[in-house]
Amino acid sequence: MKTDQSPERISRRVVLKWFATAAAATQLGRSRLWAEDMSSLPAGYGTDPNLTKIYQPGDVWPLTLKPKERGLVTFLADLILPEDEFGPAASALRVPDFIDEWVSAPYPNQQSSRKKIIPGLKLMDELSQARFGRDFEKLSARQSTGILDAIMAQQGDEPQLKKAQGFLHEFTSLCMGAYYGTPAGWKAIGYVGNVPLPSFDGPPQEVLDRVGVTQTVS
């Protein structure tokens, strides 16, 4: 529910553009799975929204992240992509909104992610409670990054670490797809987009040398 302190939600049109970016970044190699899933879908599935219409959150599909889950998503996304000299924090670019839309969408790839993300959020709190006696988003930066490091290195005796590693990989991929699908994200990696150039002299020689290619077009 929107409060006076909560930011305006991103438009559904922006979300759909982000889906295209994130799908390219995170869903490679799933075309056969998509075809198999589509064969079992009920009649009428797959109608696209009218992109000339302004939709409010929940108009096309219900958003299912609970407030506590959204808080954890925001905290974790900002740990992965914090504000620094390269760009703003993930939450400033509405990455948590994107993840909420992504795991709520009815499409096969999104529902596959949902099965990892929702239990994974609960698992992060379980790991945090076991180590520090409080939920993950209540931890200090040192404590929370320590848990992330342990997950990725699978350090410690907790049997959940391997499962958490799969969740964290999926979550990070979604964050990256959303973040670097924005103009601010492009700027962070030096991508200028499709802009006209006064001239094009070909790839720099150092790039050609690195890949072992000789420039033959003048």
Residue pairs with C-beta under 8 A, 6 or more apart in sequence:
2 9
7 94
9 57
9 97
10 94
10 97
10 98
11 54
11 55
12 49
12 54
12 55
12 57
12 59
12 60
12 101
13 51
13 54
13 55
15 97
15 98
15 101
16 49
16 51
17 181
18 98
18 101
18 177
18 178
18 181
19 101
19 102
19 105
19 110
21 177
21 178
21 180
21 181
22 98
22 102
22 173
22 174
22 177
22 178
22 181
23 109
23 177
24 177
25 173
25 176
25 177
25 180
26 113
26 170
26 173
26 174
26 177
27 109
30 109
30 112
33 108
33 109
33 112
34 108
34 109
37 108
38 46
38 108
41 108
45 106
49 55
49 60
57 63
61 104
61 105
61 106
62 104
63 100
63 101
63 104
64 100
64 103
64 104
65 73
65 99
65 100
65 103
65 104
69 118
69 121
70 96
70 100
71 137
72 121
72 124
72 125
72 135
72 136
72 137
73 96
73 99
73 100
73 121
74 90
74 91
74 96
74 137
75 136
75 137
75 144
76 124
76 136
76 137
76 171
77 89
77 90
77 91
77 95
77 96
77 99
77 171
77 175
78 89
78 90
78 91
79 141
79 144
79 145
79 148
80 90
80 171
80 172
80 175
81 89
81 90
81 95
81 175
81 176
81 179
82 89
82 90
83 89
83 92
86 188
86 189
87 93
87 184
87 185
87 187
87 188
88 184
90 96
90 175
90 178
90 179
92 184
93 178
93 179
93 182
93 184
93 185
94 178
95 175
95 178
95 179
98 174
98 178
99 117
99 171
99 174
99 175
99 178
102 110
102 113
102 174
103 110
103 113
103 114
103 117
103 118
104 110
104 114
105 111
113 170
113 174
116 166
116 167
116 170
116 171
117 167
117 170
117 171
117 174
119 167
120 163
120 164
120 166
120 167
120 168
120 170
120 171
121 167
123 160
123 163
123 164
123 167
124 136
124 147
124 164
124 167
125 135
125 136
126 160
127 136
127 147
127 151
127 158
127 160
127 161
127 164
128 134
128 135
128 136
128 138
128 139
128 143
128 144
128 147
129 135
130 158
131 143
131 147
132 139
132 143
136 144
136 147
139 147
148 168
149 155
150 156
150 161
151 161
151 164
151 165
151 168
152 165
152 168
154 161
154 162
154 165
155 161
179 185
179 188
180 186
180 188
180 189
186 192
186 193
202 215
202 217
203 213
203 215
205 215
208 214
208 215
